[in-house]
Amino acid sequence: MLRPLAPIKSGLRGLEKSEVKTGIKMKLLLNSPKQKTAALLLVLALVLFVLEQVGALAVLQAPLQRVLLPGQLALYKTKQDFEGFLATITEIGSLRKKENELLAENALLAAENARLKKLESENKILREQLGARQEKRELIIAQVIGQDPLFSGSKLLVDKGRDSNVVSGALVVLKDILIGQVVRVGASTSTVRLLTDPRTKIPAVTGSGVKGILQGEFGSRVVLEEVVQGEKLNPGEIVYTLGEADFPKGLVLGKITQVENNPAALFQKASVEPLLSFKSLETVFIVKGPK
C-alpha cells in the first residue's frame, strides 16, 4: 500500500523545482531596466483605467488643467511665433528674389529703352537729313567717336573712312548745317576739321546779303571777317555759305552774336556762334563724291 505514494512525492518535488525556476526568471526579468519601465507603464495604465472607470480621473482633470494651461498656452504661442518667424524668413527671401529679378528686368528694359531712343533719334536725324532742302547728293552716315588728341577743340574723329568711300575734302553736314570738312582719311576713320579751326576759310553771306569770310579762331570761336565798313551787321542774323570756293550755297554756318566795328579799321567783323555744339555731336553726315 505504500508504493503509490512514491510517484506523488516525486511529482511534488518536480513541481517545487519548476516554481523555483519560474520565480528566479521573474526576478531576473524585473531586474532589467527596460522591463522595469514596461512594468511601471503597465501598472500606470491599469491605475488610470481603474480611475477612469470609477470617475476619479474627472476629479483630478480640472486641477491638472489649471496647472498645465499656462504652460500649454505658452508652448502654443511659441509654436505660432516660430512658425510666423519661419514664414517671414521665407517671405523675405521670396521678396528679395523678386526684387533682384525686377532690378535685372528694369536694367534690361532701361538698356533696351536707351537703345530704342538712340535708334529713334538716328532715324529722325536721317529722315530730317534726307528731307532737308539741298542739292541731291549721296550721304554717308557716321558716328562721332572722339576728338583729335592734338587739336581737341577744332577736330573730330568719325567712324567712316576709305572703306566707306570717304575722301579728303568731303563736307560734313547735319541737315542744312555745315559742321566741317574731312582733312584726313584712314581705312575706317576720318578726321573732320571744324569751323572753329584757324585754317577754316569759307566765303559767307548774312541773311541781309552782307558778304565776308568765315574763319575759325584759336580752335574755340568763329568770326565773320573782311566785312566792308558801312555794311550793316545785325546780332541774331544767320550766316550762310556764299556758294564759292567749292562750298555749295545756302549751308548754315551760324548766327551773329556780337559785332566788332572799329571805324579806323578797313574792315569790320562779327562773332558767329554755330547753331550746334560740336562737343555734343553724335551723328553726322559726310557728303559723298563731289562737293
Phi and psi restraints in degrees (value plus and minus 20) as a CYANA .aco file:
   2 LEU   PHI    -102.9   -62.9
   2 LEU   PSI     -36.9     3.1
   3 ARG   PHI     -85.9   -45.9
   3 ARG   PSI     -59.3   -19.3
   4 PRO   PHI     -82.8   -42.8
   4 PRO   PSI     -42.6    -2.6
   5 LEU   PHI     -92.1   -52.1
   5 LEU   PSI     -42.8    -2.8
   6 ALA   PHI     -83.2   -43.2
   6 ALA   PSI     -65.6   -25.6
   7 PRO   PHI     -83.0   -43.0
   7 PRO   PSI     -56.0   -16.0
   8 ILE   PHI     -85.2   -45.2
   8 ILE   PSI     -63.6   -23.6
   9 LYS   PHI     -83.9   -43.9
   9 LYS   PSI     -60.2   -20.2
  10 SER   PHI     -83.6   -43.6
  10 SER   PSI     -58.8   -18.8
  11 GLY   PHI     -86.2   -46.2
  11 GLY   PSI     -59.3   -19.3
  12 LEU   PHI     -85.2   -45.2
  12 LEU   PSI     -60.0   -20.0
  13 ARG   PHI     -83.3   -43.3
  13 ARG   PSI     -60.7   -20.7
  14 GLY   PHI     -84.4   -44.4
  14 GLY   PSI     -59.9   -19.9
  15 LEU   PHI     -84.8   -44.8
  15 LEU   PSI     -61.4   -21.4
  16 GLU   PHI     -83.4   -43.4
  16 GLU   PSI     -61.6   -21.6
  17 LYS   PHI     -82.8   -42.8
  17 LYS   PSI     -58.3   -18.3
  18 SER   PHI     -86.6   -46.6
  18 SER   PSI     -61.4   -21.4
  19 GLU   PHI     -84.4   -44.4
  19 GLU   PSI     -58.8   -18.8
  20 VAL   PHI     -82.7   -42.7
  20 VAL   PSI     -64.6   -24.6
  21 LYS   PHI     -82.8   -42.8
  21 LYS   PSI     -61.3   -21.3
  22 THR   PHI     -84.1   -44.1
  22 THR   PSI     -61.7   -21.7
  23 GLY   PHI     -82.4   -42.4
  23 GLY   PSI     -59.8   -19.8
  24 ILE   PHI     -84.0   -44.0
  24 ILE   PSI     -62.9   -22.9
  25 LYS   PHI     -82.0   -42.0
  25 LYS   PSI     -63.6   -23.6
  26 MET   PHI     -81.7   -41.7
  26 MET   PSI     -61.5   -21.5
  27 LYS   PHI     -83.8   -43.8
  27 LYS   PSI     -62.4   -22.4
  28 LEU   PHI     -83.0   -43.0
  28 LEU   PSI     -60.5   -20.5
  29 LEU   PHI     -85.8   -45.8
  29 LEU   PSI     -61.9   -21.9
  30 LEU   PHI     -90.6   -50.6
  30 LEU   PSI     -43.4    -3.4
  31 ASN   PHI     -95.4   -55.4
  31 ASN   PSI     -34.2     5.8
  32 SER   PHI     -95.3   -55.3
  32 SER   PSI     115.2   155.2
  33 PRO   PHI     -79.0   -39.0
  33 PRO   PSI     -62.3   -22.3
  34 LYS   PHI     -84.1   -44.1
  34 LYS   PSI     -60.0   -20.0
  35 GLN   PHI     -90.1   -50.1
  35 GLN   PSI     -54.4   -14.4
  36 LYS   PHI     -83.8   -43.8
  36 LYS   PSI     -63.3   -23.3
  37 THR   PHI     -84.3   -44.3
  37 THR   PSI     -62.2   -22.2
  38 ALA   PHI     -83.9   -43.9
  38 ALA   PSI     -60.5   -20.5
  39 ALA   PHI     -86.7   -46.7
  39 ALA   PSI     -59.7   -19.7
  40 LEU   PHI     -84.5   -44.5
  40 LEU   PSI     -63.3   -23.3
  41 LEU   PHI     -83.9   -43.9
  41 LEU   PSI     -58.7   -18.7
  42 LEU   PHI     -83.8   -43.8
  42 LEU   PSI     -64.2   -24.2
  43 VAL   PHI     -83.1   -43.1
  43 VAL   PSI     -62.2   -22.2
  44 LEU   PHI     -84.4   -44.4
  44 LEU   PSI     -59.4   -19.4
  45 ALA   PHI     -84.9   -44.9
  45 ALA   PSI     -60.4   -20.4
  46 LEU   PHI     -84.7   -44.7
  46 LEU   PSI     -60.4   -20.4
  47 VAL   PHI     -84.4   -44.4
  47 VAL   PSI     -64.8   -24.8
  48 LEU   PHI     -83.9   -43.9
  48 LEU   PSI     -56.9   -16.9
  49 PHE   PHI     -84.9   -44.9
  49 PHE   PSI     -64.0   -24.0
  50 VAL   PHI     -84.5   -44.5
  50 VAL   PSI     -63.7   -23.7
  51 LEU   PHI     -83.3   -43.3
  51 LEU   PSI     -58.0   -18.0
  52 GLU   PHI     -84.7   -44.7
  52 GLU   PSI     -59.6   -19.6
  53 GLN   PHI     -88.0   -48.0
  53 GLN   PSI     -56.7   -16.7
  54 VAL   PHI    -110.1   -70.1
  54 VAL   PSI     -22.7    17.3
  55 GLY   PHI      65.8   105.8
  55 GLY   PSI     -16.7    23.3
  56 ALA   PHI     -94.3   -54.3
  56 ALA   PSI     -45.4    -5.4
  57 LEU   PHI     -87.5   -47.5
  57 LEU   PSI     -52.5   -12.5
  58 ALA   PHI     -85.1   -45.1
  58 ALA   PSI     -51.4   -11.4
  59 VAL   PHI     -87.6   -47.6
  59 VAL   PSI     -57.8   -17.8
  60 LEU   PHI    -100.8   -60.8
  60 LEU   PSI     -37.9     2.1
  61 GLN   PHI     -85.0   -45.0
  61 GLN   PSI     -64.2   -24.2
  62 ALA   PHI     -83.5   -43.5
  62 ALA   PSI     -70.4   -30.4
  63 PRO   PHI     -79.6   -39.6
  63 PRO   PSI     -59.2   -19.2
  64 LEU   PHI     -83.3   -43.3
  64 LEU   PSI     -60.0   -20.0
  65 GLN   PHI     -83.9   -43.9
  65 GLN   PSI     -61.1   -21.1
  66 ARG   PHI     -83.1   -43.1
  66 ARG   PSI     -56.9   -16.9
  67 VAL   PHI     -93.5   -53.5
  67 VAL   PSI     -61.6   -21.6
  68 LEU   PHI    -107.4   -67.4
  68 LEU   PSI     -36.8     3.2
  69 LEU   PHI     -79.0   -39.0
  69 LEU   PSI     -68.7   -28.7
  70 PRO   PHI     -78.1   -38.1
  70 PRO   PSI     -62.1   -22.1
  71 GLY   PHI     -84.5   -44.5
  71 GLY   PSI     -59.1   -19.1
  72 GLN   PHI     -84.0   -44.0
  72 GLN   PSI     -62.9   -22.9
  73 LEU   PHI     -83.7   -43.7
  73 LEU   PSI     -60.9   -20.9
  74 ALA   PHI     -83.2   -43.2
  74 ALA   PSI     -63.3   -23.3
  75 LEU   PHI     -83.5   -43.5
  75 LEU   PSI     -60.7   -20.7
  76 TYR   PHI     -84.9   -44.9
  76 TYR   PSI     -62.9   -22.9
  77 LYS   PHI     -84.5   -44.5
  77 LYS   PSI     -62.0   -22.0
  78 THR   PHI     -81.9   -41.9
  78 THR   PSI     -60.8   -20.8
  79 LYS   PHI     -82.2   -42.2
  79 LYS   PSI     -64.2   -24.2
  80 GLN   PHI     -83.8   -43.8
  80 GLN   PSI     -64.6   -24.6
  81 ASP   PHI     -81.4   -41.4
  81 ASP   PSI     -61.2   -21.2
  82 PHE   PHI     -86.1   -46.1
  82 PHE   PSI     -62.1   -22.1
  83 GLU   PHI     -83.8   -43.8
  83 GLU   PSI     -60.4   -20.4
  84 GLY   PHI     -84.0   -44.0
  84 GLY   PSI     -58.4   -18.4
  85 PHE   PHI     -82.7   -42.7
  85 PHE   PSI     -66.0   -26.0
  86 LEU   PHI     -82.1   -42.1
  86 LEU   PSI     -60.5   -20.5
  87 ALA   PHI     -84.2   -44.2
  87 ALA   PSI     -59.4   -19.4
  88 THR   PHI     -84.7   -44.7
  88 THR   PSI     -64.3   -24.3
  89 ILE   PHI     -79.6   -39.6
  89 ILE   PSI     -64.6   -24.6
  90 THR   PHI     -83.0   -43.0
  90 THR   PSI     -61.8   -21.8
  91 GLU   PHI     -86.5   -46.5
  91 GLU   PSI     -60.5   -20.5
  92 ILE   PHI     -82.0   -42.0
  92 ILE   PSI     -63.8   -23.8
  93 GLY   PHI     -80.7   -40.7
  93 GLY   PSI     -61.1   -21.1
  94 SER   PHI     -86.4   -46.4
  94 SER   PSI     -60.8   -20.8
  95 LEU   PHI     -85.7   -45.7
  95 LEU   PSI     -61.0   -21.0
  96 ARG   PHI     -83.1   -43.1
  96 ARG   PSI     -59.5   -19.5
  97 LYS   PHI     -83.7   -43.7
  97 LYS   PSI     -64.0   -24.0
  98 LYS   PHI     -85.1   -45.1
  98 LYS   PSI     -59.1   -19.1
  99 GLU   PHI     -82.8   -42.8
  99 GLU   PSI     -64.1   -24.1
 100 ASN   PHI     -82.8   -42.8
 100 ASN   PSI     -60.0   -20.0
 101 GLU   PHI     -84.6   -44.6
 101 GLU   PSI     -60.9   -20.9
 102 LEU   PHI     -86.2   -46.2
 102 LEU   PSI     -60.3   -20.3
 103 LEU   PHI     -82.9   -42.9
 103 LEU   PSI     -63.4   -23.4
 104 ALA   PHI     -84.8   -44.8
 104 ALA   PSI     -60.7   -20.7
 105 GLU   PHI     -85.6   -45.6
 105 GLU   PSI     -61.4   -21.4
 106 ASN   PHI     -83.9   -43.9
 106 ASN   PSI     -59.0   -19.0
 107 ALA   PHI     -83.2   -43.2
 107 ALA   PSI     -63.3   -23.3
 108 LEU   PHI     -85.0   -45.0
 108 LEU   PSI     -61.0   -21.0
 109 LEU   PHI     -85.3   -45.3
 109 LEU   PSI     -60.1   -20.1
 110 ALA   PHI     -83.4   -43.4
 110 ALA   PSI     -62.7   -22.7
 111 ALA   PHI     -84.4   -44.4
 111 ALA   PSI     -62.5   -22.5
 112 GLU   PHI     -86.0   -46.0
 112 GLU   PSI     -59.8   -19.8
 113 ASN   PHI     -83.8   -43.8
 113 ASN   PSI     -62.0   -22.0
 114 ALA   PHI     -83.7   -43.7
 114 ALA   PSI     -60.3   -20.3
 115 ARG   PHI     -84.6   -44.6
 115 ARG   PSI     -62.1   -22.1
 116 LEU   PHI     -87.1   -47.1
 116 LEU   PSI     -58.0   -18.0
 117 LYS   PHI     -84.2   -44.2
 117 LYS   PSI     -63.1   -23.1
 118 LYS   PHI     -83.9   -43.9
 118 LYS   PSI     -62.8   -22.8
 119 LEU   PHI     -83.5   -43.5
 119 LEU   PSI     -61.9   -21.9
 120 GLU   PHI     -82.3   -42.3
 120 GLU   PSI     -61.9   -21.9
 121 SER   PHI     -83.1   -43.1
 121 SER   PSI     -64.3   -24.3
 122 GLU   PHI     -84.2   -44.2
 122 GLU   PSI     -60.8   -20.8
 123 ASN   PHI     -85.1   -45.1
 123 ASN   PSI     -58.5   -18.5
 124 LYS   PHI     -84.0   -44.0
 124 LYS   PSI     -64.7   -24.7
 125 ILE   PHI     -81.0   -41.0
 125 ILE   PSI     -61.1   -21.1
 126 LEU   PHI     -84.8   -44.8
 126 LEU   PSI     -64.0   -24.0
 127 ARG   PHI     -82.7   -42.7
 127 ARG   PSI     -63.5   -23.5
 128 GLU   PHI     -84.5   -44.5
 128 GLU   PSI     -60.1   -20.1
 129 GLN   PHI     -83.6   -43.6
 129 GLN   PSI     -64.3   -24.3
 130 LEU   PHI     -88.9   -48.9
 130 LEU   PSI     -45.8    -5.8
 131 GLY   PHI    -113.0   -73.0
 131 GLY   PSI     -21.3    18.7
 132 ALA   PHI     -89.3   -49.3
 132 ALA   PSI     127.4   167.4
 133 ARG   PHI     -99.8   -59.8
 133 ARG   PSI      86.7   126.7
 134 GLN   PHI    -184.4  -144.4
 134 GLN   PSI     152.9   192.9
 135 GLU   PHI     -83.7   -43.7
 135 GLU   PSI     128.9   168.9
 136 LYS   PHI     -88.7   -48.7
 136 LYS   PSI     101.6   141.6
 137 ARG   PHI    -173.9  -133.9
 137 ARG   PSI     132.4   172.4
 138 GLU   PHI    -100.2   -60.2
 138 GLU   PSI     117.7   157.7
 139 LEU   PHI    -137.3   -97.3
 139 LEU   PSI     126.8   166.8
 140 ILE   PHI    -135.7   -95.7
 140 ILE   PSI      97.9   137.9
 141 ILE   PHI     -97.5   -57.5
 141 ILE   PSI     116.1   156.1
 142 ALA   PHI    -159.4  -119.4
 142 ALA   PSI     130.0   170.0
 143 GLN   PHI    -123.2   -83.2
 143 GLN   PSI     116.7   156.7
 144 VAL   PHI     -95.4   -55.4
 144 VAL   PSI     106.7   146.7
 145 ILE   PHI    -135.1   -95.1
 145 ILE   PSI     -21.3    18.7
 146 GLY   PHI     141.2   181.2
 146 GLY   PSI    -192.3  -152.3
 147 GLN   PHI    -138.2   -98.2
 147 GLN   PSI     132.4   172.4
 148 ASP   PHI     -82.4   -42.4
 148 ASP   PSI     103.0   143.0
 149 PRO   PHI     -81.7   -41.7
 149 PRO   PSI     -45.1    -5.1
 150 LEU   PHI    -108.4   -68.4
 150 LEU   PSI     -45.1    -5.1
 151 PHE   PHI    -154.6  -114.6
 151 PHE   PSI      46.0    86.0
 152 SER   PHI     -82.7   -42.7
 152 SER   PSI     -48.0    -8.0
 153 GLY   PHI    -112.2   -72.2
 153 GLY   PSI     -27.8    12.2
 154 SER   PHI    -150.7  -110.7
 154 SER   PSI     -17.5    22.5
 155 LYS   PHI    -159.6  -119.6
 155 LYS   PSI     127.9   167.9
 156 LEU   PHI    -142.9  -102.9
 156 LEU   PSI     133.7   173.7
 157 LEU   PHI    -128.5   -88.5
 157 LEU   PSI     113.9   153.9
 158 VAL   PHI    -142.6  -102.6
 158 VAL   PSI     142.9   182.9
 159 ASP   PHI    -112.4   -72.4
 159 ASP   PSI       5.2    45.2
 160 LYS   PHI    -147.1  -107.1
 160 LYS   PSI     120.9   160.9
 161 GLY   PHI    -164.6  -124.6
 161 GLY   PSI    -165.2  -125.2
 162 ARG   PHI     -78.9   -38.9
 162 ARG   PSI     -55.0   -15.0
 163 ASP   PHI     -81.9   -41.9
 163 ASP   PSI     -41.8    -1.8
 164 SER   PHI    -126.3   -86.3
 164 SER   PSI      -4.4    35.6
 165 ASN   PHI      47.6    87.6
 165 ASN   PSI       9.8    49.8
 166 VAL   PHI    -101.0   -61.0
 166 VAL   PSI     117.8   157.8
 167 VAL   PHI    -143.1  -103.1
 167 VAL   PSI     135.2   175.2
 168 SER   PHI     -86.2   -46.2
 168 SER   PSI     118.7   158.7
 169 GLY   PHI      75.6   115.6
 169 GLY   PSI     -29.3    10.7
 170 ALA   PHI     -86.6   -46.6
 170 ALA   PSI     122.4   162.4
 171 LEU   PHI    -100.3   -60.3
 171 LEU   PSI     129.0   169.0
 172 VAL   PHI    -137.8   -97.8
 172 VAL   PSI     104.4   144.4
 173 VAL   PHI    -151.9  -111.9
 173 VAL   PSI     148.4   188.4
 174 LEU   PHI    -166.1  -126.1
 174 LEU   PSI      88.1   128.1
 175 LYS   PHI      38.1    78.1
 175 LYS   PSI    -146.4  -106.4
 176 ASP   PHI    -115.2   -75.2
 176 ASP   PSI      -8.7    31.3
 177 ILE   PHI    -118.2   -78.2
 177 ILE   PSI     107.9   147.9
 178 LEU   PHI    -102.5   -62.5
 178 LEU   PSI     104.2   144.2
 179 ILE   PHI    -112.9   -72.9
 179 ILE   PSI     -63.4   -23.4
 180 GLY   PHI     152.3   192.3
 180 GLY   PSI    -174.7  -134.7
 181 GLN   PHI    -163.8  -123.8
 181 GLN   PSI     118.7   158.7
 182 VAL   PHI     -89.7   -49.7
 182 VAL   PSI     107.5   147.5
 183 VAL   PHI    -138.8   -98.8
 183 VAL   PSI     -35.4     4.6
 184 ARG   PHI    -167.7  -127.7
 184 ARG   PSI     113.0   153.0
 185 VAL   PHI    -143.0  -103.0
 185 VAL   PSI     107.5   147.5
 186 GLY   PHI    -127.6   -87.6
 186 GLY   PSI    -194.4  -154.4
 187 ALA   PHI     -82.9   -42.9
 187 ALA   PSI     -63.9   -23.9
 188 SER   PHI    -148.6  -108.6
 188 SER   PSI     -16.8    23.2
 189 THR   PHI    -158.5  -118.5
 189 THR   PSI     141.7   181.7
 190 SER   PHI    -161.7  -121.7
 190 SER   PSI     134.5   174.5
 191 THR   PHI    -125.6   -85.6
 191 THR   PSI     110.6   150.6
 192 VAL   PHI    -131.2   -91.2
 192 VAL   PSI     105.6   145.6
 193 ARG   PHI    -104.2   -64.2
 193 ARG   PSI     103.3   143.3
 194 LEU   PHI    -103.5   -63.5
 194 LEU   PSI     150.0   190.0
 195 LEU   PHI     -83.9   -43.9
 195 LEU   PSI     -43.2    -3.2
 196 THR   PHI     -98.7   -58.7
 196 THR   PSI     -29.3    10.7
 197 ASP   PHI     -88.2   -48.2
 197 ASP   PSI     115.9   155.9
 198 PRO   PHI     -80.2   -40.2
 198 PRO   PSI     -41.5    -1.5
 199 ARG   PHI    -106.4   -66.4
 199 ARG   PSI     -21.4    18.6
 200 THR   PHI     -96.1   -56.1
 200 THR   PSI     105.4   145.4
 201 LYS   PHI    -161.0  -121.0
 201 LYS   PSI      91.8   131.8
 202 ILE   PHI    -150.1  -110.1
 202 ILE   PSI     104.7   144.7
 203 PRO   PHI     -79.5   -39.5
 203 PRO   PSI     108.4   148.4
 204 ALA   PHI    -154.7  -114.7
 204 ALA   PSI     145.8   185.8
 205 VAL   PHI    -168.8  -128.8
 205 VAL   PSI     122.6   162.6
 206 THR   PHI    -104.5   -64.5
 206 THR   PSI     151.7   191.7
 207 GLY   PHI     -82.2   -42.2
 207 GLY   PSI     -45.2    -5.2
 208 SER   PHI    -113.1   -73.1
 208 SER   PSI     -15.4    24.6
 209 GLY   PHI      74.4   114.4
 209 GLY   PSI     -10.8    29.2
 210 VAL   PHI    -100.5   -60.5
 210 VAL   PSI     108.0   148.0
 211 LYS   PHI    -118.8   -78.8
 211 LYS   PSI     134.2   174.2
 212 GLY   PHI    -191.6  -151.6
 212 GLY   PSI    -190.2  -150.2
 213 ILE   PHI    -137.9   -97.9
 213 ILE   PSI     102.0   142.0
 214 LEU   PHI    -104.1   -64.1
 214 LEU   PSI     110.2   150.2
 215 GLN   PHI    -162.6  -122.6
 215 GLN   PSI     127.1   167.1
 216 GLY   PHI    -104.9   -64.9
 216 GLY   PSI     132.3   172.3
 217 GLU   PHI    -154.3  -114.3
 217 GLU   PSI     106.5   146.5
 218 PHE   PHI      39.6    79.6
 218 PHE   PSI      -7.2    32.8
 219 GLY   PHI      52.0    92.0
 219 GLY   PSI      -8.4    31.6
 220 SER   PHI    -153.9  -113.9
 220 SER   PSI     -33.6     6.4
 221 ARG   PHI    -164.5  -124.5
 221 ARG   PSI     147.0   187.0
 222 VAL   PHI    -147.3  -107.3
 222 VAL   PSI     118.7   158.7
 223 VAL   PHI    -151.3  -111.3
 223 VAL   PSI     131.8   171.8
 224 LEU   PHI    -122.3   -82.3
 224 LEU   PSI      92.5   132.5
 225 GLU   PHI    -132.6   -92.6
 225 GLU   PSI     155.6   195.6
 226 GLU   PHI      38.1    78.1
 226 GLU   PSI      15.8    55.8
 227 VAL   PHI    -109.7   -69.7
 227 VAL   PSI     104.1   144.1
 228 VAL   PHI     -81.9   -41.9
 228 VAL   PSI     119.4   159.4
 229 GLN   PHI     -80.9   -40.9
 229 GLN   PSI     121.4   161.4
 230 GLY   PHI      80.2   120.2
 230 GLY   PSI     -42.0    -2.0
 231 GLU   PHI     -94.2   -54.2
 231 GLU   PSI     124.9   164.9
 232 LYS   PHI    -115.1   -75.1
 232 LYS   PSI      95.6   135.6
 233 LEU   PHI    -124.6   -84.6
 233 LEU   PSI     108.8   148.8
 234 ASN   PHI    -136.1   -96.1
 234 ASN   PSI     105.0   145.0
 235 PRO   PHI     -75.8   -35.8
 235 PRO   PSI     118.0   158.0
 236 GLY   PHI      75.6   115.6
 236 GLY   PSI     -33.2     6.8
 237 GLU   PHI     -90.6   -50.6
 237 GLU   PSI     125.6   165.6
 238 ILE   PHI    -106.9   -66.9
 238 ILE   PSI     121.0   161.0
 239 VAL   PHI    -130.4   -90.4
 239 VAL   PSI     113.4   153.4
 240 TYR   PHI    -141.7  -101.7
 240 TYR   PSI     143.7   183.7
 241 THR   PHI     -90.5   -50.5
 241 THR   PSI     120.7   160.7
 242 LEU   PHI     -99.0   -59.0
 242 LEU   PSI     -45.4    -5.4
 243 GLY   PHI      82.7   122.7
 243 GLY   PSI       1.0    41.0
 244 GLU   PHI    -140.8  -100.8
 244 GLU   PSI     150.3   190.3
 245 ALA   PHI      36.5    76.5
 245 ALA   PSI      21.7    61.7
 246 ASP   PHI      47.1    87.1
 246 ASP   PSI      -5.7    34.3
 247 PHE   PHI    -122.4   -82.4
 247 PHE   PSI     108.1   148.1
 248 PRO   PHI     -84.2   -44.2
 248 PRO   PSI     134.9   174.9
 249 LYS   PHI     -98.3   -58.3
 249 LYS   PSI     121.6   161.6
 250 GLY   PHI      73.5   113.5
 250 GLY   PSI     -17.1    22.9
 251 LEU   PHI     -95.2   -55.2
 251 LEU   PSI     119.7   159.7
 252 VAL   PHI     -98.5   -58.5
 252 VAL   PSI     110.4   150.4
 253 LEU   PHI    -124.0   -84.0
 253 LEU   PSI     -50.3   -10.3
 254 GLY   PHI     137.9   177.9
 254 GLY   PSI    -186.0  -146.0
 255 LYS   PHI    -149.7  -109.7
 255 LYS   PSI     129.9   169.9
 256 ILE   PHI     -93.5   -53.5
 256 ILE   PSI     111.2   151.2
 257 THR   PHI    -131.6   -91.6
 257 THR   PSI     -49.1    -9.1
 258 GLN   PHI    -174.3  -134.3
 258 GLN   PSI     119.2   159.2
 259 VAL   PHI    -125.7   -85.7
 259 VAL   PSI     112.2   152.2
 260 GLU   PHI    -133.6   -93.6
 260 GLU   PSI      82.2   122.2
 261 ASN   PHI    -139.6   -99.6
 261 ASN   PSI      89.6   129.6
 262 ASN   PHI    -127.0   -87.0
 262 ASN   PSI      89.8   129.8
 263 PRO   PHI     -76.6   -36.6
 263 PRO   PSI     -46.0    -6.0
 264 ALA   PHI     -98.9   -58.9
 264 ALA   PSI     -35.2     4.8
 265 ALA   PHI    -105.3   -65.3
 265 ALA   PSI     137.0   177.0
 266 LEU   PHI     -91.5   -51.5
 266 LEU   PSI     -57.4   -17.4
 267 PHE   PHI    -144.1  -104.1
 267 PHE   PSI     140.2   180.2
 268 GLN   PHI    -130.3   -90.3
 268 GLN   PSI     143.8   183.8
 269 LYS   PHI    -164.2  -124.2
 269 LYS   PSI     148.2   188.2
 270 ALA   PHI    -162.1  -122.1
 270 ALA   PSI     127.5   167.5
 271 SER   PHI     -99.3   -59.3
 271 SER   PSI     115.9   155.9
 272 VAL   PHI    -142.0  -102.0
 272 VAL   PSI     112.1   152.1
 273 GLU   PHI    -126.9   -86.9
 273 GLU   PSI     100.9   140.9
 274 PRO   PHI     -78.0   -38.0
 274 PRO   PSI     126.6   166.6
 275 LEU   PHI     -92.0   -52.0
 275 LEU   PSI     -40.8    -0.8
 276 LEU   PHI    -136.1   -96.1
 276 LEU   PSI     125.7   165.7
 277 SER   PHI    -100.8   -60.8
 277 SER   PSI      95.9   135.9
 278 PHE   PHI     -83.9   -43.9
 278 PHE   PSI     -46.0    -6.0
 279 LYS   PHI     -89.7   -49.7
 279 LYS   PSI     -44.4    -4.4
 280 SER   PHI    -120.0   -80.0
 280 SER   PSI     -14.6    25.4
 281 LEU   PHI     -88.0   -48.0
 281 LEU   PSI     118.3   158.3
 282 GLU   PHI    -141.8  -101.8
 282 GLU   PSI     -58.7   -18.7
 283 THR   PHI    -146.0  -106.0
 283 THR   PSI     114.1   154.1
 284 VAL   PHI    -157.3  -117.3
 284 VAL   PSI     152.7   192.7
 285 PHE   PHI    -147.1  -107.1
 285 PHE   PSI     109.1   149.1
 286 ILE   PHI    -119.8   -79.8
 286 ILE   PSI     108.5   148.5
 287 VAL   PHI     -96.4   -56.4
 287 VAL   PSI     101.1   141.1
 288 LYS   PHI    -108.0   -68.0
 288 LYS   PSI     118.5   158.5
 289 GLY   PHI      62.3   102.3
 289 GLY   PSI    -174.8  -134.8
 290 PRO   PHI     -81.5   -41.5
 290 PRO   PSI     122.4   162.4
